[in-house]
Amino acid sequence: MKRSFLLFAALFALGTIAAQASGTITIVHKGGQPEVYDSVAIKVLHGALYVTSEDGKGTLVISRAACSHQGDLMVCLVTHATLVQAGSTSPLDLKTGTIYVNSTDDPLQLVLSTTKVPPHSIWLSMTTDRGTYVSLTGRIDKVVQ
């Protein structure tokens, strides 16, 4: 699998993105209560997706994914992710990970699901081998090639 985050350049197709766009990330550790972080920054920088907490203390970095399109919906299977926190970088032991990007003006329904991705939005779902579940919804704040 080649480094196909170059397809994230297609995120420019999101058109005009609000300057104060943000997202919400939910993290559920196996057997634990959900931890919800609002107002996270979502950026695509030099081919990688960065999701940073509002206080700047934690960043999820997705540096590799295989992307394709299902109709107008971009679907990326995450192959590598790390957590940058407290001055250290820790690779995540991914079991599954999928990113959905809707760059249209209309909500798009996921295949074989009733879930819809809102217009000009991103949705991420990941599970680690340890049973931690991560979900992200929001709009991309910035794209830099």
N, C-alpha and C positions, 0 to 999 in steps of 0.2 A: 504494500500500500504506500503510495507516495504521499508526501506532505501536501495535502489538498486544501489547506487553509487558504490558499490563494483564491479559492472560490468565495472566501469571505469578502473579497473585493466586490463581489456582487451585492454586498450589503449597502453599497452606495446607492443601489436601486431603492433603498428605503425612502429616498427623497428627502424632503426637509424634515429633520428630526428636531424636536423641541430641545432648546439648550439646557433645560433643567430636567430632561428625561431621566428616569430612574427605574429601579426594579425592586422586587422583593424576593429574597432567597429564604428558603425554609430548609433546615437541616434537622433530621431525625436520626439520632444514634440508636442502634439496636436496643430495644427495651426502654428507651428514654422518651422524654417529652419533646415536642417540637420546639426548635429555636427559630424564631422568625426575625429576620433582619430587613427592615424597610429602608428605602432610600439608598440602596446600593448603586454604585456607578457601574455601568456596563459599557465596556470599550473594546474595540478591535484595534489592536496596535501591532503593526508589522506582522500580520498573519496569525496572531494569537488573540484569544478572547480573554479579557481581564474583567473580573467581577470583584469590586472592592467595597468593603463595608463603609458605612457613612463616616465612622471615626478613623478610617484609613488603617486600622490595625490588622486587618486580614484581607488577603486577596486570593481568590481562586483563579488559577491560570490554566486555560485549556490551549495547549500548544499544538496538538495534532488531532485531526479528525478527517474522516472520509465523507465527502459531501456529494449530494446529487439532488435532483428535483423530483418531487411527486406533484406533477401539475405545476401550479404557481408556488407551491410550498418548498422551500429549501430544507432538506433533511441531512443532518451531519451525525455520523456515528463517532463518538468520542473515543480516541485511542490513547490519549495521554493527558493527564491533568495533575497539577501540583497545588499545594497550599503554601502560601508565603505568609508567615505569621511570626511575630516576636523575633525577627531577625534571622529566621531559618526557613529553609525550603524543604517541604516534605512531599515526595510523590504519593499520589493516591493509588491505592490498589483497586482499580476499577473492575467491576463485574460487567456493568452495562452503562451506557451513556448515550443520550440522543439529544440533539439540539434541533429545534424547529424554528425557521425564520419566515415570517410572512411579510413580504415587502409590498403587498397590494393595499388597496383602499378598502378591502372587504375582509370580514372574518373568513378563515379557511379551516375546513374540517379535516382532522387527522383521518387517515385511512383506517377503516374498521373501528371507528370510535365516534362517540358523540361530542368529544372535546373539540373546541374550535380555538385557533390561535387568532387573537385580535389583529386588526390591521396594523401594519408597521411595527410589529412586535416580535420578540424572541421568547421561546419557551425551552427550558432545559430540564432534563430528568436524568439523574445518575444514581447508581447504586454501587457501593464498594463491596469488596469481598468480606469485609467485617460486618456488613449489614447496615451501614449508614446510608440513608437516603437523602439526596439533595435535589431540590426543585427551585427553579428560577423562572420568574415571569417579569417582563418589563420591556423597555425600549432601549435601543443602543444609544448611548450618549455621544460617542465619538468614534470615527473610523479614520485611522492613519495608516497609510501603506508604507 
